[in-house]
Amino acid sequence: MGIYSKIKDSWESLTGSASEFPLENRLFNSACVIALVAFAYHVPFNYFVGLPLSALVALVLLLIQAACYYLSRFKGKVVTSIIIMGLSVYALFGLNYYYNSGIQGPTLLLFALSFFLIIAIAPGWQYRWWFLLNLAIVGAILISEYYHPDLVHQTYNTRFDRFADISSSYFVVIVLIYYGTAFLVKSYRKERNSAEQKAEELEKINAEKNKLFTIISHDIRAPLSSIQNYLELLSEDYLEEEERLELSKELLSSTRRTQEMLMNILSWSKTQLDGASVNLDPVELHSTLQSTIDLCKSVAHKKGIQIIYHISDDITILADKDMLQLIVRNLINNAIKFTRLNGRIEVKVLAEAGECKITIKDNGIGINPERQRDLFSLKAKSTYGTGQEKGIGLGLVLCKEFTEIQNGKIWFESSTDTGTSFFVSFPLVENHVLMAVS
């Protein structure tokens, strides 16, 4: 870890992290730390230049500042701390004005600095009151000195003492204003960027919500209407047995597609509302994928599509079994959808270098290059398959989300009119790891 990172971590430890404290609280804690450093400097400096009373005032302010910092940083009472700090600083600076050469000393600079720091950290509703209080106190002490100069103690023994006190106070003030302003600007920009990111996330969520409503209102309503039409036709008496059988097949096919749509919508909605719950366990790939492929074969058989698979019976991966089956089922059904009659789909599994790669390859119509960039997002528009099958555009989105949440990877290769290959990769469970897990 570099020096800058250490300094950043130390500063965050002193002022509080953004996840624990709001911006106003962190600003006040920062101002407290800066003020503690300033007062810690002024205590010995004022003493050694012959200003013991000013050193005492700085010491009292140091103790009050430490108490305010404790209340804010560890007790969360930031508003109380601001009021205590502001009133005590104004009072003691007012006292210090009379005992440190009045207008000939540095106290007016310190009043300006204290006002800047208080305004930087105080809630907006307090601004006017601190402004008026500062003007009232400074105006009162200036008028009192003008008409009663004997109230002010001239504490400088030599010209050098006065020169050193005022010049050092100026440099302290200007440095604190510089770093205070820089911190405020940086904090503002950070909060602004955070707000912009949240706005983008909300916009994305809103777009996804609109997409879901569109799916529910259109893409689900259409197949349900088809099912209703099939049922109405089946209830007619004039249908021949052969026509009735054909309608029953169409009804079964439409019901199956609608069920798949609903399953995808429910799975995706659950991940968006509650977050996906993943249970990673050793999964024996042959039996898991074989049962999934067998479910897809009846759909493929209708289009005369042959599903061929090559899966070794000794491959075990670390995955969530239910999610894995949903991923493979969606990818195979997607391949069936875009493969022509009497086509071919091949499922292969290759294990090497600690990874298991599942390949689902078809010789279908391929994916248009214009659609490839948004294929795994809700921006992708659902298209009709070779048998006029209609999807909803959620299948591949689910595949991506469920793959990545299992520490896997998904990608594809496609050429128009020659077919598409989808690849899914998961961590391989070696024999010794499997024994440890079991």
C-alpha positions in Angstrom: 0.0 0.0 0.0 1.4 3.4 -1.0 1.8 6.4 1.2 -1.1 8.2 -0.4 -3.4 5.2 0.3 -2.2 5.1 4.0 -2.9 8.8 4.4 -6.3 8.5 2.8 -7.2 5.6 5.0 -6.0 7.4 8.1 -8.0 10.5 7.2 -11.1 8.4 6.6 -10.6 6.8 10.0 -10.5 10.2 11.6 -13.4 11.8 9.8 -15.6 8.8 9.3 -16.4 6.8 6.1 -19.1 7.8 3.6 -21.0 4.6 4.4 -21.3 5.5 8.1 -21.7 9.3 8.1 -23.5 11.9 6.0 -21.5 14.5 4.2 -22.3 17.3 6.8 -21.0 15.1 9.6 -17.8 14.2 7.7 -17.2 17.9 7.0 -17.6 18.9 10.6 -15.2 16.1 11.7 -12.7 17.3 9.1 -13.0 20.9 10.3 -12.5 19.6 13.9 -9.3 17.8 12.9 -8.0 20.9 11.1 -8.9 23.2 14.0 -7.2 20.8 16.5 -4.0 21.0 14.5 -4.2 24.8 14.3 -4.9 25.2 18.1 -2.2 22.7 18.9 0.3 24.9 16.9 -0.9 28.1 18.5 -0.5 26.9 22.2 3.3 26.6 22.2 3.8 29.3 19.6 1.9 32.0 21.6 3.7 30.9 24.8 7.2 31.2 23.4 6.5 34.6 21.7 5.5 36.0 25.1 1.7 35.7 24.8 0.8 33.4 27.7 -2.9 34.4 27.8 -3.3 33.7 24.1 -1.7 30.4 24.6 -4.2 29.7 27.4 -7.1 30.7 25.1 -5.7 28.4 22.4 -5.4 25.5 25.0 -9.1 26.0 26.1 -10.2 26.0 22.5 -8.2 22.9 21.8 -10.0 21.1 24.7 -13.4 22.3 23.6 -12.6 21.3 20.0 -11.6 17.8 21.1 -14.9 17.5 23.0 -16.9 18.6 20.0 -15.0 16.2 17.8 -15.8 13.3 20.2 -19.5 14.2 20.3 -19.7 14.3 16.5 -17.5 11.4 15.5 -18.4 8.9 18.2 -21.8 10.1 19.5 -23.3 11.4 16.3 -24.4 14.7 17.8 -23.1 16.9 15.1 -25.6 19.8 15.4 -25.0 20.2 19.1 -21.2 20.0 18.5 -21.4 22.8 15.8 -23.3 25.1 18.2 -20.9 24.5 21.1 -17.9 24.9 18.9 -19.1 28.1 17.2 -20.2 29.9 20.4 -17.1 28.9 22.3 -14.8 30.0 19.5 -16.5 33.4 19.1 -16.5 34.0 22.9 -12.8 33.1 23.4 -11.7 34.9 20.2 -13.6 38.0 21.5 -11.7 37.7 24.8 -8.4 37.1 23.0 -8.9 40.3 21.0 -8.6 42.5 24.1 -5.6 40.7 25.5 -3.7 40.3 22.2 -3.3 43.9 21.0 -6.8 44.3 19.5 -6.8 45.4 15.9 -3.0 45.3 15.9 -3.1 41.6 16.5 -4.2 38.6 14.5 -7.6 38.0 16.1 -9.6 39.4 13.2 -8.0 37.0 10.9 -9.0 34.2 13.2 -12.6 35.5 13.3 -12.7 35.3 9.5 -11.3 31.8 9.6 -13.7 30.6 12.2 -16.7 32.0 10.2 -15.5 30.2 7.1 -15.2 26.9 8.9 -18.5 27.2 10.6 -20.4 28.2 7.4 -18.7 25.2 5.6 -20.0 22.7 8.1 -23.2 24.2 9.6 -26.7 23.3 8.3 -28.1 25.8 5.9 -30.7 27.1 8.3 -27.9 28.3 10.6 -26.0 30.4 8.0 -27.8 33.7 8.7 -27.5 33.4 12.5 -23.7 32.7 12.4 -23.2 35.5 9.9 -25.1 38.0 12.0 -23.4 36.8 15.2 -20.0 37.2 13.7 -20.8 40.7 12.4 -22.3 41.7 15.8 -19.3 40.5 17.9 -16.6 41.9 15.5 -18.5 45.2 15.2 -18.9 45.4 19.0 -15.2 44.8 19.8 -14.0 47.2 17.1 -16.3 50.0 18.3 -15.4 49.4 21.9 -11.7 49.6 21.1 -12.2 52.7 19.0 -13.9 54.6 21.8 -12.1 52.9 24.7 -8.6 52.0 23.5 -7.5 51.4 27.1 -9.5 48.2 27.1 -7.0 46.6 24.8 -3.7 45.2 26.2 -0.6 45.8 24.0 1.1 42.5 24.5 4.0 42.6 22.0 7.3 43.3 23.7 9.2 43.8 20.4 8.4 44.6 16.8 9.6 41.0 15.9 7.0 39.4 18.2 4.2 41.3 16.5 5.6 40.6 13.0 6.0 36.8 13.8 2.5 36.5 15.4 0.5 38.2 12.6 2.5 36.6 9.7 2.3 33.1 11.2 -1.4 33.6 11.8 -1.9 34.7 8.2 -0.1 31.6 6.9 -2.1 29.3 9.1 -5.4 30.9 8.0 -4.6 30.8 4.3 -3.4 27.2 4.5 -6.6 26.1 6.4 -8.8 28.0 3.9 -7.0 26.4 1.0 -7.3 22.8 2.3 -10.8 23.4 3.7 -12.0 24.7 0.3 -10.2 21.9 -1.6 -11.9 19.4 0.7 -15.3 21.0 0.3 -15.0 21.0 -3.5 -13.8 17.4 -3.6 -16.6 16.3 -1.3 -19.2 18.1 -3.4 -17.9 16.6 -6.6 -17.9 13.1 -5.0 -21.4 13.5 -3.8 -22.5 14.9 -7.2 -20.9 11.9 -9.0 -22.6 9.5 -6.5 -25.9 11.2 -7.2 -25.4 11.0 -10.9 -24.6 7.3 -10.6 -27.7 6.7 -8.6 -29.8 8.6 -11.1 -28.4 6.4 -13.9 -29.2 3.3 -11.9 -32.7 4.5 -11.2 -33.1 5.2 -14.9 -31.9 1.7 -15.7 -34.3 0.2 -13.2 -37.1 2.2 -14.6 -36.3 1.0 -18.1 -36.3 -2.6 -16.9 -39.6 -2.0 -15.2 -41.1 -0.6 -18.4 -39.7 -3.6 -20.3 -41.3 -6.0 -17.9 -44.7 -4.2 -18.1 -44.4 -4.3 -21.9 -43.7 -8.1 -21.8 -46.6 -8.8 -19.4 -49.1 -6.6 -21.4 -48.2 -7.8 -24.8 -46.0 -10.9 -25.1 -47.9 -12.9 -22.4 -51.3 -11.8 -23.5 -50.7 -13.0 -27.1 -50.0 -16.6 -26.3 -52.8 -16.7 -23.7 -55.2 -15.5 -26.4 -54.0 -18.3 -28.7 -54.6 -20.9 -26.0 -58.1 -19.5 -25.5 -58.7 -19.7 -29.2 -57.5 -23.3 -29.4 -59.8 -24.3 -26.5 -62.7 -22.6 -28.1 -62.1 -24.5 -31.4 -61.7 -27.8 -29.5 -65.1 -27.3 -28.0 -66.8 -27.2 -31.4 -68.7 -30.4 -32.4 -68.0 -30.2 -36.2 -64.2 -30.8 -35.9 -62.9 -34.1 -37.3 -60.8 -36.3 -35.0 -57.6 -35.5 -37.1 -58.3 -31.7 -36.8 -58.9 -32.1 -33.1 -55.7 -34.0 -32.6 -53.7 -31.3 -34.6 -55.3 -28.6 -32.5 -54.4 -30.4 -29.3 -50.8 -30.5 -30.4 -50.8 -26.8 -31.2 -52.4 -26.1 -27.8 -49.7 -28.2 -26.0 -47.0 -26.4 -27.9 -48.4 -22.9 -27.1 -48.9 -23.9 -23.5 -45.3 -25.0 -23.2 -44.0 -21.8 -24.7 -46.2 -19.7 -22.4 -45.0 -21.7 -19.4 -41.4 -21.1 -20.4 -42.1 -17.3 -20.7 -43.8 -17.3 -17.3 -40.9 -19.2 -15.7 -38.3 -16.7 -17.1 -40.4 -13.7 -16.0 -40.8 -15.0 -12.5 -37.1 -15.9 -12.2 -36.0 -12.6 -13.5 -38.5 -10.6 -11.3 -37.3 -12.5 -8.2 -33.7 -11.6 -8.9 -34.6 -7.9 -9.4 -36.8 -7.6 -6.3 -35.1 -9.9 -3.8 -31.7 -10.6 -5.3 -30.7 -14.0 -6.5 -30.0 -16.6 -3.9 -27.3 -19.0 -5.0 -26.2 -22.3 -3.4 -22.9 -23.4 -4.9 -22.4 -27.2 -4.5 -20.6 -29.9 -6.5 -22.9 -30.8 -9.4 -22.3 -34.0 -11.4 -22.7 -32.7 -15.0 -23.7 -35.8 -16.9 -26.9 -36.6 -15.1 -27.9 -32.9 -14.5 -27.6 -32.0 -18.2 -29.0 -35.2 -19.5 -32.3 -34.6 -17.7 -32.4 -31.0 -19.0 -31.7 -32.1 -22.5 -34.4 -34.8 -22.4 -37.0 -32.2 -21.5 -36.0 -30.1 -24.6 -36.0 -33.1 -27.0 -39.8 -33.1 -27.3 -39.8 -29.5 -28.4 -36.9 -30.2 -30.9 -38.6 -33.3 -32.2 -41.5 -31.2 -33.5 -39.1 -29.4 -35.8 -37.2 -32.5 -36.7 -34.2 -31.1 -34.9 -31.6 -33.6 -33.6 -29.9 -32.9 -30.3 -26.6 -34.6 -29.9 -24.6 -34.4 -26.7 -21.1 -35.5 -25.5 -20.8 -35.3 -21.7 -18.3 -37.3 -19.8 -19.8 -38.9 -16.6 -16.8 -37.9 -14.4 -17.0 -34.1 -14.6 -18.2 -32.2 -11.6 -18.5 -28.4 -11.4 -19.2 -26.0 -8.6 -22.6 -24.5 -9.4 -26.2 -24.0 -8.3 -28.0 -27.0 -9.9 -31.3 -25.2 -10.4 -29.7 -22.2 -12.0 -27.4 -24.4 -14.2 -30.5 -26.3 -15.5 -32.3 -23.0 -16.3 -29.3 -21.7 -18.1 -28.8 -24.8 -20.3 -32.5 -25.1 -20.9 -32.8 -21.5 -22.1 -29.8 -21.9 -24.4 -31.0 -25.1 -25.9 -34.5 -23.7 -26.4 -33.0 -20.6 -27.9 -31.0 -22.8 -30.3 -34.2 -24.8 -31.2 -36.1 -21.5 -31.9 -33.5 -20.3 -34.4 -32.7 -23.6 -36.1 -34.4 -24.6 -39.3 -36.5 -27.8 -39.7 -34.4 -31.0 -39.6 -31.5 -29.1 -38.1 -28.9 -30.1 -35.6 -27.9 -29.0 -32.1 -24.8 -30.3 -30.4 -24.0 -30.0 -26.7 -20.4 -30.6 -25.7 -18.5 -30.4 -22.4 -14.8 -29.8 -22.2 -12.8 -29.8 -18.9 -9.3 -28.3 -18.8 -7.2 -26.0 -16.7 -9.6 -26.0 -13.7 -12.5 -24.8 -15.9 -15.4 -26.7 -17.5 -16.7 -25.2 -20.7 -20.2 -26.2 -21.9 -20.8 -25.5 -25.6 -24.3 -25.4 -27.2 -23.9 -25.2 -31.0 -26.6 -25.1 -33.7 -26.6 -24.8 -37.4 -29.4 -22.3 -37.5 -29.8 -18.8 -39.0 -27.3 -17.2 -36.8 -27.5 -13.7 -35.1 -27.5 -10.5 -37.0 -24.3 -8.5 -36.2 -26.5 -5.5 -35.3 -28.1 -7.5 -32.6 -25.0 -9.1 -31.1 -23.9 -6.1 -29.0 -27.1 -6.0 -26.9 -27.8 -9.7 -26.9 -27.4 -10.1 -23.1 -29.4 -7.0 -22.2 -33.0 -5.9 -22.1 -32.3 -3.7 -25.0 -32.3 -6.8 -27.2 -35.5 -7.0 -29.2 -37.2 -10.4 -29.3 -37.5 -11.9 -32.8 -39.5 -14.7 -34.3 -37.9 -18.1 -34.7 -37.8 -20.3 -37.8 -41.1 -21.7 -36.8 -42.6 -18.3 -35.9 -41.9 -19.0 -32.2 -42.1 -15.8 -30.2 -39.9 -15.1 -27.2 -39.8 -12.3 -24.7 -36.1 -11.4 -24.6 -35.5 -12.4 -21.0 -33.9 -15.8 -21.6 -30.4 -14.7 -22.4 -30.5 -11.9 -19.8 -31.3 -14.6 -17.2 -28.5 -16.8 -18.5 -25.9 -14.0 -18.1 -27.1 -13.0 -14.6 -27.3 -16.6 -13.3 -23.9 -17.5 -14.9 -22.0 -14.6 -13.4 -23.6 -15.0 -10.0 -22.1 -18.5 -9.9 -18.6 -17.1 -10.8 -19.0 -18.4 -14.3 -18.6 -16.8 -17.8 -20.8 -16.8 -20.8 -20.1 -15.7 -24.4 -21.0 -16.6 -28.0 -19.8 -16.8 -31.6 -22.2 -16.5 -34.5 -22.3 -16.2 -38.2 -25.4 -15.4 -40.3 -26.9 -18.5 -41.9 -24.2 -20.8 -40.5 -25.2 -21.0 -36.9 -24.4 -19.9 -33.4 -22.4 -21.4 -30.5 -23.0 -20.3 -26.9 -20.3 -21.1 -24.3 -20.7 -21.3 -20.6 -17.7 -21.8 -18.3 -17.8 -22.8 -14.6 -15.1 -23.7 -12.0 -14.2 -27.4 -12.1 -14.3 -29.3 -8.9 -11.2 -31.5 -8.6 -11.4 -34.8 -6.8 -9.6 -33.6 -3.6 -11.8 -30.5 -3.5 -14.9 -32.7 -3.9 -13.9 -34.9 -1.0 -13.4 -31.8 1.2 -16.8 -30.4 0.3 -18.6 -33.6 0.9 
